[in-house]
Amino acid sequence: MQGLPSITIVDIIDIFLVAFLAYQIYKAVRGTNVLRIFWAVVVIYILWQVSSLIGMRLTATILGQFISIGLILLIIVFQPEIRKFLLMVGTKTSIDGDNIRKRFLFWKKSVSDQKSSIELEPYIQACMHMSQSKTGALIVFIRQNEVGDIIRTGERIDAVVSSALLETLFFKNSPLHDGAVLVKGNQVVAARCILPVSSNLSIDPNLGLRHRSAIGVTEQLDVISVIVSEETGAISYAVGGEIHHDVTPVQLRHYLETAL
């Protein structure tokens, strides 16, 4: 009788790394359709194995052909999730609550807060005024990632930010009021930009396209979205795929000072 195989420290590290990677991937895709598709693939694979064992040659052949091209199909189907996962790994910074963190792969390290060099008063004033008048708005603050693809969907502005400029851009009769305004530092970069819409199933179904777009862009890029609801005038912000509802101008200022 042969003894049990020995387990070395390398095996333990190997198991730990696989479990850790699996957990990180799960966190990246939870709330989406990816898990359902994954379990469908598992079921098809099990059926293929069972049909091969019991001699169902026709079924095994069909499922085998499907399995043989399964990797290519998975890459096509999971392209948005793969992109999100790689962006998460490659992003240098992240925001966790009010803390700025440096990221190396999955590990995060807190860094000391620095006073923002961005003049936030125009943004806060514009959000206050648009909230009072119930003017719908979506402002995206660019941080680390390149957003050239999104900028090209809108109109280039390249102007120094001011409260009046932001309110004019989002005025309902303005030709640029639809879509998002992208800003970086003290500059308005572009307006009427089209953002990716989040497919997260856990999002409140009562949220409209503006809020879903605000969440969606933060899932894929290192940006912060600030939203003013056209229906209620409520101010919200989204970061890292999560939205924070009904914040006051003071709370918004405090968060932006920390995050930017």
C-alpha positions in Angstrom: 0.0 0.0 0.0 1.5 3.3 -1.1 1.7 6.1 1.3 -0.1 9.4 0.9 1.7 11.9 -1.3 3.8 14.4 0.7 2.7 18.1 0.7 5.5 20.6 0.5 5.6 24.3 1.3 5.5 24.9 -2.5 2.2 23.0 -2.8 0.8 25.1 0.0 1.9 28.3 -1.6 0.5 27.1 -4.9 -2.9 26.3 -3.4 -3.0 29.7 -1.6 -2.2 31.6 -4.8 -4.9 29.8 -6.8 -7.5 30.4 -4.1 -6.5 34.0 -3.9 -6.7 34.6 -7.6 -10.0 32.8 -7.8 -11.4 35.1 -5.0 -10.1 38.2 -6.7 -11.7 37.1 -10.0 -15.0 36.4 -8.2 -15.0 39.9 -6.6 -14.4 41.4 -10.1 -17.4 39.6 -11.7 -19.9 39.2 -8.9 -23.3 40.8 -9.7 -22.8 40.2 -13.4 -23.9 37.5 -15.8 -20.4 36.0 -15.9 -21.1 33.6 -13.0 -24.2 32.3 -14.8 -22.3 31.8 -18.0 -19.5 30.1 -16.1 -21.8 27.6 -14.5 -23.4 26.9 -17.9 -19.9 26.1 -19.3 -19.3 23.8 -16.3 -22.5 21.9 -16.9 -21.7 21.5 -20.6 -18.3 20.1 -19.7 -19.8 17.6 -17.2 -22.3 16.5 -19.8 -19.5 16.0 -22.3 -17.6 13.8 -19.9 -20.7 11.8 -18.9 -21.8 11.3 -22.5 -18.3 10.1 -23.4 -18.2 7.6 -20.5 -21.6 6.0 -21.2 -21.0 5.8 -25.0 -23.3 8.5 -26.3 -21.1 9.2 -29.2 -23.2 11.7 -31.1 -23.8 13.9 -28.1 -20.1 13.5 -27.0 -19.0 14.6 -30.5 -21.2 17.7 -30.6 -20.2 18.8 -27.0 -16.6 17.9 -27.8 -16.6 20.3 -30.7 -18.0 23.0 -28.5 -15.4 22.4 -25.8 -12.6 22.5 -28.4 -13.4 26.1 -29.2 -14.5 27.0 -25.7 -11.4 29.1 -24.9 -12.0 31.4 -27.9 -15.7 31.6 -27.0 -14.9 32.5 -23.4 -12.6 35.3 -24.4 -15.3 36.7 -26.7 -18.1 36.4 -24.2 -16.0 37.6 -21.2 -14.2 40.4 -23.0 -15.7 43.3 -20.8 -14.9 41.3 -17.6 -11.4 40.4 -18.7 -10.8 44.1 -19.6 -12.1 45.2 -16.1 -9.9 42.6 -14.4 -6.7 43.6 -16.2 -7.5 47.3 -15.6 -7.9 46.6 -11.9 -4.5 44.8 -11.8 -2.8 47.6 -13.8 -4.3 50.6 -12.0 -1.7 52.3 -9.8 -4.1 54.0 -7.4 -7.5 53.2 -5.9 -9.9 54.9 -3.5 -11.3 53.1 -0.4 -13.7 55.3 1.4 -11.8 58.5 2.2 -8.4 56.8 1.9 -6.0 57.0 -1.1 -4.2 53.8 -1.7 -1.3 52.8 -4.0 -1.9 49.5 -5.7 0.6 46.8 -6.7 -1.3 44.0 -8.5 -4.0 43.2 -5.8 -2.1 44.7 -2.8 -2.9 48.2 -1.6 -0.9 50.5 0.5 -2.2 53.6 2.1 -0.4 56.8 1.4 -0.6 60.1 3.2 -3.3 62.6 2.1 -2.1 65.6 0.1 -3.9 68.9 -0.3 -5.6 69.0 -3.6 -4.2 71.4 -6.2 -7.6 71.4 -7.9 -9.9 74.3 -7.4 -13.1 72.5 -6.4 -15.3 75.5 -5.8 -16.6 75.7 -9.4 -17.7 72.1 -9.3 -19.4 72.4 -5.9 -21.2 75.6 -6.9 -22.3 74.1 -10.2 -23.7 71.0 -8.5 -25.5 73.1 -5.8 -27.1 75.3 -8.4 -28.1 72.3 -10.7 -29.4 70.4 -7.7 -31.7 73.4 -6.8 -33.0 73.7 -10.3 -33.1 69.9 -10.9 -30.9 70.1 -13.9 -29.5 66.6 -14.8 -25.7 66.5 -14.9 -22.9 63.9 -15.1 -19.3 65.1 -14.4 -16.4 62.6 -14.8 -13.1 63.5 -13.0 -10.2 61.9 -14.9 -7.4 60.5 -12.7 -4.9 57.8 -13.9 -6.3 56.1 -17.0 -6.2 57.4 -20.5 -9.7 58.2 -21.7 -9.1 59.1 -25.3 -11.7 56.7 -26.6 -14.4 58.3 -24.5 -13.3 61.8 -25.3 -13.6 61.0 -29.0 -17.3 60.2 -28.5 -18.0 63.8 -27.5 -17.1 67.4 -28.3 -13.6 68.7 -27.3 -13.8 71.8 -25.0 -10.4 72.4 -23.4 -11.5 75.3 -21.3 -10.8 76.5 -17.8 -13.5 75.3 -15.5 -16.1 77.6 -14.0 -19.5 77.2 -12.4 -21.1 79.1 -15.2 -19.5 77.0 -17.9 -20.6 73.7 -16.3 -24.2 75.0 -15.8 -24.3 76.2 -19.4 -23.1 72.8 -20.7 -25.9 71.0 -18.8 -28.6 73.5 -19.5 -31.5 71.5 -21.1 -31.6 73.6 -24.3 -27.8 73.4 -24.8 -26.8 71.1 -27.7 -24.1 69.6 -25.4 -26.3 68.8 -22.4 -26.7 65.1 -23.2 -24.0 62.7 -22.0 -21.1 63.4 -19.7 -18.7 66.2 -19.2 -15.1 65.0 -18.7 -12.8 67.2 -16.5 -9.2 67.0 -15.4 -7.8 69.2 -12.8 -9.1 72.7 -13.4 -10.0 72.1 -17.1 -13.1 71.0 -18.8 -11.8 68.5 -21.4 -14.9 67.4 -23.3 -18.7 67.4 -23.3 -21.5 65.2 -24.6 -19.4 62.1 -24.1 -20.9 58.6 -24.2 -20.0 56.4 -21.3 -20.2 52.6 -20.9 -23.3 51.5 -19.1 -22.9 49.1 -16.1 -24.3 45.6 -16.5 -24.2 45.0 -12.7 -27.5 43.2 -11.8 -27.3 44.4 -8.2 -27.8 48.0 -9.1 -31.1 49.5 -8.0 -33.5 49.0 -11.0 -35.0 52.5 -10.3 -31.7 54.2 -11.3 -31.8 55.7 -14.8 -29.3 55.6 -17.6 -27.3 58.6 -16.3 -26.6 56.8 -13.0 -25.8 53.5 -14.7 -23.4 55.2 -17.0 -21.7 57.0 -14.1 -21.2 53.6 -12.4 -20.2 51.8 -15.6 -17.3 54.2 -16.4 -15.9 53.8 -12.9 -16.0 50.0 -13.2 -13.6 50.2 -16.2 -11.5 53.3 -15.6 -9.9 55.1 -12.7 -12.3 58.0 -12.6 -14.9 59.6 -10.3 -18.4 60.4 -11.5 -20.6 63.0 -9.9 -24.3 62.9 -10.8 -27.1 65.4 -10.3 -30.5 63.7 -10.6 -32.9 65.4 -13.0 -35.9 64.0 -11.1 -35.0 64.7 -7.5 -32.0 67.1 -7.7 -30.1 64.7 -5.4 -26.3 64.7 -5.7 -24.4 61.4 -5.9 -20.9 60.2 -6.7 -19.6 56.9 -8.1 -16.2 55.4 -7.7 -14.9 51.8 -8.2 -18.3 50.6 -9.5 -20.1 51.7 -6.3 -22.4 54.7 -6.0 -23.0 56.9 -3.0 -26.4 58.5 -3.0 -27.7 61.8 -1.7 -24.5 63.5 -0.5 -24.5 67.1 0.6 -22.2 69.6 -1.1 -20.0 69.6 2.0 -19.7 65.8 1.9 -18.9 66.0 -1.9 -16.2 68.6 -1.3 -14.6 66.6 1.4 -14.5 63.4 -0.7 -13.1 65.2 -3.8 -10.5 66.9 -1.7 -9.3 63.5 -0.5 -9.7 61.6 -3.7 -8.2 64.1 -6.1 
